[in-house]
Amino acid sequence: MFLAIEFGKEDQDIIAKELYLPLPKKQLLRVKRRNFHLTLGFIKDVKIEDRQQVIGAFEEMKNIEPFALQILGTVGFGQYGHILCAKLGPDELLQQLSQRAAKLLAENTDYRFDESFESYIPHLKIQTINRNVSNEDKAKIKDMFACLDTSLLKIRVKNFALMQRVGYNFETLTRYPMSAANFSE
């Protein structure tokens, strides 16, 4: 399970239009639009009997005012930088949200966010370069992705969601909607 910021269909379409590189599948695998999300924290090995407690732990997230995220640029992750991602911000706000959610989880359950990673880097996975692509072509693809202009891309955040992986897709277990009446860009 994981807690995430969920993106609406309109924002998913904008992200895809602006950040998908127009290359064939043999070079790039695209993340399906419906799978676009920003993970705030992973929760490992939740027992079936504890699911409702975990779901209830994040109810307070509904009290957070809706806000806008900015795509700050592009970044490559993975051992070879082959996972093409958009870096999201404002970083300080996202760090605070992740910490707040971690605190809610710890206060309301016996679970904690997985801390396997050294630091939390807010990012959105867009595409993955296929392994069979030559190193020369990989470098060209990374350069193309790095040159995308993301300066005007904003995403309206209206929902947090507790999600889980099901096969190659992500399934929303529950949503924590923010009040749309409070939204201002």
N, C-alpha and C positions, 0 to 999 in steps of 0.2 A: 504494500500500500504506500501511497505517497500523497502529501498535500501539495496542491498546485494552484496556480492562477490559471483559470480557464479563459480561453479567448472565444468571443462570439464569431459567428459565421462571417460577418462583414470583415472583421479584422483578420480572420483566417485567409479570406480571399485576397486582401491587400498584401499580407505577408507573402503569400504564394506568388502573386503577380510581380512583386518587387524583388523577391529574393531567390526564387527558383532560377537556376541557370538553365538556359534552353539547350540542353545537351541530351543525347540519347541515353536510354536506360543502360546500355552497355558500359557507359562511363559513370553515370550518377544514379543513385537510388534516392528518390524523393520521399521525404516524410509525408504521409497523407495529411491533408489539411485538418481533418478531424482529430488528428493526434497532436496538433500544436498545443503546447502548454508550457508553463514555466514552473518547474518543480521548486518548492520551498523546502521540502525535507522528505526523506524516505523513512518509512517505519518498517523494520524487518520483522518477519515471522509473527504476525498478529494471529493469535489463536481465534478460531471461529467464535468461541464464547465471549471474546473480548471486543469483537467488532463494534457493537453498539456503544460501548464505553469510549472507544477511540473516536467514533463518529461524533459523539456528544462532546468530546474534549474541545472541538474547534468551533462550537456554536458562537462563541464570542467574536469570531472573525467577521460575523455579519455586521458588527458595530463599526467596522472600519469604513471610512468614507471612500466612495469610488474615486479613482485617480487615473492618470494617464502614464503609460510607460513610453519611454523613448528607446528606439533602437540606436545604440551608440556606435555600432560598427559591426564588423564581422571577425570571427575567430575560428581557428581550426583546433579541434580536440582529438584525442586518441593518440596512441603511441606515435603515429606518423602524421598527425594533423589532418587525417582524412575525413573526419567528421566536421562538416561545415555548419557553423552555428552563427546566430545573431547574438551579440552581447546586448543585454538589456539594462536599463537604468531608469530612474536614478539609483545608483548602487547603494547609497546609504539607506534609502527607504526600503529597498529589497532586503538588505542585511537585517534591518530592524524587524521587518515582517517575518523573516525566517526565525529570528531569535524569539519573537513574541509567540509564534506558533510552537516552537520547541518548548517554551516555558509552559504554555497551555497543556501540551501533551504530557509533560512531566508532572504538572500539578494535578491532572485529572485521571492519569492512568499509570500503570507500571512500565510503560513503554517510553522510549527515547528516539529521537531522530538518529539515523545511522550517521556516525561521524567518521566513516572510512576515509573521506576526503579531507585534505588539509584545510581547505577553505571553501566557502560557498561562492561560486561564480555564477551570477544570474545569466542564463543563456537559453536560447531556443534552438533546438536542433532542426536544421532545414534539409540537408542532403548529406549523403555519404558517397565518397568516391569509391568506386568498385576496386577490389584488390587487383584485378587483372590489368588495370590501366598502367601504362608505362610511367616510369618516374618523371620523364620529360613532360608527358601529358598531365600528370598529377600536379606538377609545378605550375603549368599553364592554368589549370582549373582553379587552383588555390589563388593565383594572381587575379583571375577573372572575378572570383568571389570577393577578394579583398578590395577590389576597385568599385564594388557596388556602392551607389550613393544612398545611404540610409538616413541622412540628416533630417529629412522631413517626415519620417515614418513615426507615427504615434499609435499606440494601442490603448484603447479604453478598457480599463479593468473594472468589471462589474461583478465578478464571481470568483470565489475560491471554491475548490472542489477536492474531495477526497477521492482518489482514483486508484486503479490497479491495472496491471498489464493482463490482457487476455489474448494470447497468441501474439500477433503482430500489431494489435491495436490496444488502445487504452479505454477502459470503461469507467464511467463516473459512478461512484457508489452513492455519493450525496453531494449536493451543492450548498454553498453558503452564500446566497445572493446578498449583495450590498444594495442599499436603497438607491434606485435609479434617480429619484427626485433630488438626491444630494450631489449628483454628478456635475462637475464643472471641469473644463479643460484648462 
